[in-house]
Each structure stands twice: as C-alpha cells, then as structure tokens.
Amino acid sequence: MHGVFVDANESLAVIFERLEKSGDPKVRINRNPDITPDQYPKLLDGAAIAIVDHTALPTEVAKKCTGLKHVVFLGTGARSYMNPEELDELGIAVHLIKGYGDTAVAECAIALMWEAARGIARMDREMRAGNWLREDAMQLTGKTLGLIGFGGIAAEVARIASGSGMRVIAWNRSPKKHPKVEFVDLDELLTESDVVSIHLLLNDETRGLVSRACIEAMKPGMILVNTARGAIVDEAAMIDALKSGQIRHAGLDVFNVEPLPADHPLTKLPNVTLSAHSAFRTPEASENLIGAAWAHCRRIAKGSK
C-alpha cells in the first residue's frame, strides 16, 4: 500500500519528510499546493491513500481515482472540500485530524477580536496613505464574549478571554460544562454578547446557522469573529449589517469563496479585518497536524495487511 501527499506546501513537505519512520508506508510528496481537482487521477496513479491539505475532491473525480481507498484530510473541515458520505459509498474512507491547532486558531480568534476592537489595521492603512485617523476603540475588559459552538478551540478562546477580564458565555448544540463559562441558549447569547465568535464545524445543520434573523438579534455595535467556516454565516446579511453599523467590525479568517476574490464586497468595507484562512498555521500546529497524518497512514497500512 502506498500514498500520495497531493498538495503539499514546502513547509508541510519538510515536516512530513522529517517525521517519516523506518517501516512507514511509502508516501510520495507532490510539492505543489496549487493543483486542480482534475489532476487527482494522474497524481495518485493508483495510490490507496491521498493526503489532502485543501484541494477539493469532487465525487465524480474520485470515481476516476482507481485504487483510492482512503483520504487523510489535514483538518476537520473536509465537507468544505468533498462529500464524505458520497466517497464512503465509493469505498473511500475520509479520515479527519482534530485538535492539532486548537491553541493556534484560538489565538487568531483573540487577535481578530482585539484588532476589531482597536481598529489598528485600519489606522495602519490610513497612516500609510498619509491620513492621521483616530477613532474611539472598544475596551474589552468587562465585556461579554459569546462563543457559538464549544469544542477544543472555543475552550482555548475562553481561557484567554477570561484571563483578560471578559465574561464568557457559550451556546453548544449538546450540553456542556466548562470552568468560568456560562452556557446559555442561542437567543440569550446573541442579545447579551459584545463579541460573538464562531466555533462550529460546517455540516447540513450548521450551514447558514448565523442567519439574517440571528444577526438582527445581536447587540447593536457588536464585533463578529469567524475562524470556523464562512458558510456558517449568511454572508449577504453580514455585509448589510457591517454597512449599517449593526456589526461594528468583523474579523474573518474564512469565506464562502477561497481565495477571496480581489473585488469581493468584503474587501471594500473599512470595518472588516481579513486573514487568509491561516488561523491554524503555526509551526507547532503543523507539527501536530503532520504527526497525526502519519499516524493515520500507519494505522491504515497496518489494517490493510
């Protein structure tokens, strides 16, 4: 049994090579992160395992990948790139990696929250253009942070925010308990929170969950942070709320279309801070990620014997 890392950037490729052990299944690394889905059949060339960072794998393309039995997806958001149920019907199992970047993503969410509160990125842009922009910021100490969804990342966000003097409340689809976090229903979270940060997986139940009605129910002048998946939020409603001031500022690491087109409406709004789906990209998280990918490959190879 052998595999192919189909879309490795150089930093992940180097870690992948370094973590290889004697006796590991043979995995060829394609050092090109910008492949297109139609390249899968040729790249895999009969391989049983595909390690995928971010390249979409449509079901129709997967049907052409003779020999493919396992997809090791580098993260938890595989549904943004493929349909696991349809692949399963083809005999292709999709393996996810959880928890590898909880701290990295949480720190990014906190950074976006603080930037949204202070407006530093906008001041930087204006000063480079020769404008001395000064506006009142939002002081976050004593404010309420509402977490929509509560897993490992949200727990890390809660830890950091609590330590900075914020009240933390959360809503989760299943009951949870966590120190220094008050769990409330979604309606209460929307009306009570000065900052709302989203921490849900994308699936049929969460797609569009933060709807226009939800956004209209939020506290006027609040901050919205999304490091989860863009499709969880009604994008058109969010843009309208940013224009009206219902949302003071949005800090976004994820989008409906990625890469975000240069002419996208979000790029034209001054009260949005954009980052390129990079919340999880730290050396520590990458090390955890690739270590877990190798663990999947070893387990798969062992089970195939």
C-alpha positions as CSV (number, residue, x, y, z in Angstrom):
1,M,0.0,0.0,0.0
2,H,1.3,3.5,-0.9
3,G,0.0,7.0,-0.7
4,V,0.5,10.5,-2.2
5,F,0.5,13.8,-0.4
6,V,-1.2,15.6,-3.3
7,D,-0.9,19.3,-2.4
8,A,2.0,19.8,0.0
9,N,3.4,23.3,0.5
10,E,7.1,23.3,1.2
11,S,6.9,23.8,5.0
12,L,4.5,20.8,5.4
13,A,6.6,18.7,3.0
14,V,9.7,19.3,5.1
15,I,7.9,18.3,8.3
16,F,6.4,15.2,6.6
17,E,9.8,14.0,5.5
18,R,11.3,14.6,8.9
19,L,8.6,12.7,10.7
20,E,8.8,9.6,8.5
21,K,10.0,6.5,10.3
22,S,11.6,3.2,9.2
23,G,8.8,0.8,8.1
24,D,6.3,3.5,7.3
25,P,4.1,3.1,4.2
26,K,5.6,4.7,1.1
27,V,4.2,8.2,0.5
28,R,5.2,10.3,-2.4
29,I,5.0,14.1,-1.9
30,N,3.8,16.4,-4.6
31,R,5.3,19.7,-3.7
32,N,2.7,21.8,-5.4
33,P,-0.1,23.3,-3.2
34,D,-2.0,24.7,-6.2
35,I,-3.2,21.6,-8.0
36,T,-6.7,21.4,-9.6
37,P,-9.2,18.6,-8.9
38,D,-8.8,17.2,-12.4
39,Q,-5.2,16.3,-11.6
40,Y,-6.1,13.8,-8.9
41,P,-6.2,10.6,-11.1
42,K,-2.8,11.3,-12.6
43,L,-1.2,12.4,-9.3
44,L,-2.5,9.4,-7.4
45,D,-1.7,6.9,-10.1
46,G,-3.4,4.0,-8.3
47,A,-2.4,5.0,-4.8
48,A,-4.6,3.8,-2.0
49,I,-4.1,6.8,0.3
50,A,-4.5,10.5,-0.6
51,I,-3.2,13.1,1.9
52,V,-5.1,16.3,1.2
53,D,-4.5,19.8,2.6
54,H,-7.0,22.0,0.8
55,T,-7.7,20.7,-2.7
56,A,-11.4,19.9,-3.5
57,L,-12.1,16.2,-4.3
58,P,-15.4,16.1,-6.2
59,T,-17.1,12.7,-6.1
60,E,-17.0,12.5,-9.9
61,V,-13.3,12.9,-9.9
62,A,-12.9,10.4,-7.1
63,K,-14.6,7.8,-9.3
64,K,-11.7,8.1,-11.7
65,C,-9.1,7.5,-9.0
66,T,-8.6,3.8,-9.4
67,G,-7.3,2.2,-6.2
68,L,-8.1,5.1,-3.9
69,K,-9.4,3.8,-0.6
70,H,-8.5,6.4,2.0
71,V,-8.4,10.2,2.2
72,V,-6.4,11.7,5.1
73,F,-7.7,15.3,5.3
74,L,-5.5,17.7,7.1
75,G,-8.0,19.2,9.4
76,T,-11.7,18.8,10.4
77,G,-13.4,20.8,7.7
78,A,-13.4,18.1,4.9
79,R,-17.0,18.9,4.0
80,S,-15.9,22.2,2.5
81,Y,-13.8,20.2,0.0
82,M,-15.5,16.9,-0.5
83,N,-18.7,14.9,0.3
84,P,-17.6,12.2,2.8
85,E,-20.9,10.2,2.5
86,E,-20.6,10.0,-1.3
87,L,-17.0,9.0,-1.0
88,D,-17.9,6.3,1.5
89,E,-20.4,4.9,-1.0
90,L,-17.5,4.5,-3.4
91,G,-15.5,2.7,-0.7
92,I,-13.3,5.6,0.1
93,A,-13.0,6.5,3.8
94,V,-12.3,10.1,4.9
95,H,-10.1,10.5,8.0
96,L,-10.0,13.8,9.8
97,I,-7.5,15.3,12.2
98,K,-8.9,17.0,15.3
99,G,-7.3,19.2,18.0
100,Y,-4.0,19.7,16.3
101,G,-4.3,23.5,16.1
102,D,-6.7,24.4,18.9
103,T,-4.4,26.9,20.5
104,A,-3.2,28.4,17.2
105,V,-6.8,29.0,16.0
106,A,-7.9,30.3,19.4
107,E,-5.0,32.8,19.4
108,C,-6.0,34.0,15.9
109,A,-9.6,34.5,17.0
110,I,-8.4,36.5,20.0
111,A,-6.1,38.6,17.8
112,L,-9.0,39.3,15.4
113,M,-11.2,40.3,18.3
114,W,-8.6,42.7,19.7
115,E,-7.9,44.2,16.3
116,A,-11.6,44.7,15.6
117,A,-12.0,46.4,19.0
118,R,-9.0,48.7,18.4
119,G,-9.0,49.3,14.6
120,I,-5.2,49.0,14.4
121,A,-5.2,47.6,10.9
122,R,-7.3,50.4,9.5
123,M,-5.2,53.1,11.3
124,D,-2.1,51.5,9.8
125,R,-3.6,51.6,6.3
126,E,-4.7,55.2,6.7
127,M,-1.4,56.4,8.1
128,R,0.5,54.8,5.2
129,A,-1.8,56.8,2.9
130,G,-1.0,60.0,4.8
131,N,-4.1,60.2,6.9
132,W,-4.0,60.6,10.7
133,L,-7.0,58.5,11.6
134,R,-8.1,58.5,15.2
135,E,-11.3,56.9,16.4
136,D,-12.7,55.6,19.7
137,A,-12.0,52.0,20.3
138,M,-13.9,49.4,22.3
139,Q,-12.5,48.4,25.7
140,L,-12.9,44.7,26.1
141,T,-12.2,44.3,29.8
142,G,-15.6,43.7,31.4
143,K,-17.3,43.0,28.0
144,T,-19.2,39.8,27.2
145,L,-17.8,37.3,24.7
146,G,-20.3,34.8,23.3
147,L,-19.0,31.6,21.8
148,I,-21.2,29.8,19.2
149,G,-20.1,26.2,19.5
150,F,-17.9,24.9,22.2
151,G,-15.1,22.4,21.4
152,G,-11.3,22.5,21.9
153,I,-10.8,25.8,20.1
154,A,-13.6,27.6,21.9
155,A,-12.2,26.3,25.2
156,E,-8.9,27.9,24.5
157,V,-10.6,31.1,23.4
158,A,-12.5,31.1,26.7
159,R,-9.3,30.5,28.7
160,I,-7.5,33.5,27.1
161,A,-10.6,35.8,27.2
162,S,-11.4,35.0,30.8
163,G,-7.8,35.8,31.7
164,S,-8.1,39.2,30.1
165,G,-11.2,40.1,32.2
166,M,-14.0,39.3,29.9
167,R,-17.2,37.5,30.8
168,V,-17.6,34.4,28.6
169,I,-20.9,32.8,27.7
170,A,-21.4,30.0,25.2
171,W,-24.0,28.1,23.3
172,N,-23.5,24.5,22.1
173,R,-25.8,22.1,20.4
174,S,-25.2,19.5,23.1
175,P,-25.0,20.2,26.8
176,K,-21.5,21.2,28.1
177,K,-19.9,22.4,31.3
178,H,-16.6,24.3,31.5
179,P,-14.9,26.4,34.2
180,K,-15.6,30.1,34.0
181,V,-18.1,29.7,31.1
182,E,-21.8,30.2,31.4
183,F,-23.8,28.2,28.9
184,V,-27.0,29.9,27.6
185,D,-29.5,29.5,24.8
186,L,-28.6,31.0,21.4
187,D,-31.1,33.8,21.7
188,E,-29.6,35.0,25.0
189,L,-26.1,34.7,23.6
190,L,-27.0,36.9,20.6
191,T,-28.6,39.7,22.7
192,E,-26.0,39.6,25.5
193,S,-22.7,39.4,23.7
194,D,-20.5,42.4,22.8
195,V,-18.4,40.0,20.8
196,V,-19.6,36.8,19.0
197,S,-17.0,34.2,18.0
198,I,-18.0,31.2,15.9
199,H,-16.6,27.8,16.6
200,L,-18.7,25.2,14.7
201,L,-18.0,22.5,12.2
202,L,-19.7,23.0,8.9
203,N,-22.4,20.5,8.1
204,D,-26.0,20.5,7.0
205,E,-27.2,21.6,10.4
206,T,-24.8,24.5,10.8
207,R,-24.7,25.8,7.2
208,G,-26.3,29.3,7.4
209,L,-27.0,28.9,11.1
210,V,-26.0,32.5,11.8
211,S,-28.8,33.8,9.7
212,R,-30.1,37.3,8.9
213,A,-32.5,37.0,11.8
214,C,-29.7,36.0,14.2
215,I,-27.6,39.0,13.1
216,E,-30.5,41.3,13.5
217,A,-31.0,40.0,17.1
218,M,-27.4,40.7,18.0
219,K,-26.5,43.7,20.2
220,P,-26.0,46.8,18.0
221,G,-22.4,47.7,17.5
222,M,-21.1,44.2,18.4
223,I,-18.0,42.5,17.0
224,L,-18.2,39.3,14.9
225,V,-15.3,36.9,14.6
226,N,-15.3,33.8,12.4
227,T,-12.4,31.4,12.3
228,A,-14.6,28.3,11.6
229,R,-16.2,28.3,8.1
230,G,-17.6,31.1,6.1
231,A,-20.8,29.3,5.1
232,I,-22.0,29.1,8.7
233,V,-22.8,32.8,8.4
234,D,-25.3,34.4,5.9
235,E,-22.7,36.5,4.1
236,A,-25.1,38.9,2.5
237,A,-26.8,39.7,5.8
238,M,-23.4,40.1,7.5
239,I,-22.3,42.6,4.8
240,D,-25.6,44.6,5.2
241,A,-25.0,44.7,9.0
242,L,-21.5,45.9,8.5
243,K,-22.7,48.7,6.3
244,S,-25.5,49.7,8.7
245,G,-23.3,49.5,11.9
246,Q,-25.3,46.7,13.4
247,I,-21.9,44.9,13.3
248,R,-19.2,47.4,14.4
249,H,-16.4,45.2,12.9
250,A,-15.9,41.7,11.6
251,G,-12.7,39.7,12.0
252,L,-12.8,37.0,9.3
253,D,-10.4,34.2,8.6
254,V,-12.8,32.1,6.5
255,F,-15.0,32.9,3.5
256,N,-17.6,31.3,1.2
257,V,-15.2,31.5,-1.7
258,E,-11.5,31.0,-1.1
259,P,-9.2,32.5,-2.1
260,L,-11.3,35.6,-1.6
261,P,-11.7,37.5,-4.9
262,A,-10.0,40.9,-5.0
263,D,-13.3,42.6,-6.0
264,H,-15.4,40.9,-3.3
265,P,-17.6,43.3,-1.3
266,L,-15.8,42.4,1.9
267,T,-12.6,43.9,0.5
268,K,-14.4,47.2,0.1
269,L,-15.5,47.7,3.7
270,P,-13.3,49.6,6.1
271,N,-14.7,47.8,9.2
272,V,-13.6,44.3,8.3
273,T,-10.3,42.7,9.1
274,L,-9.4,39.8,6.7
275,S,-6.9,37.0,7.1
276,A,-6.3,34.3,4.5
277,H,-7.7,31.1,6.3
278,S,-4.4,31.0,8.2
279,A,-5.5,30.7,11.8
280,F,-4.1,27.2,12.2
281,R,-0.8,27.9,10.5
282,T,1.9,27.9,13.2
283,P,5.0,25.6,13.4
284,E,3.5,23.9,16.5
285,A,0.2,23.2,14.8
286,S,1.8,22.0,11.6
287,E,4.0,19.6,13.6
288,N,0.9,18.2,15.4
289,L,-1.0,18.0,12.1
290,I,1.6,16.1,10.1
291,G,2.3,13.8,13.1
292,A,-1.4,12.9,13.1
293,A,-1.4,12.4,9.3
294,W,1.4,9.9,9.6
295,A,-0.4,8.1,12.4
296,H,-3.4,7.7,10.1
297,C,-1.2,6.3,7.3
298,R,0.5,3.9,9.7
299,R,-2.8,2.7,11.1
300,I,-4.3,2.3,7.6
301,A,-1.3,0.4,6.3
302,K,-1.3,-1.9,9.4
303,G,-5.0,-2.6,9.0
304,S,-4.6,-3.5,5.3
305,K,-2.2,-6.3,5.9
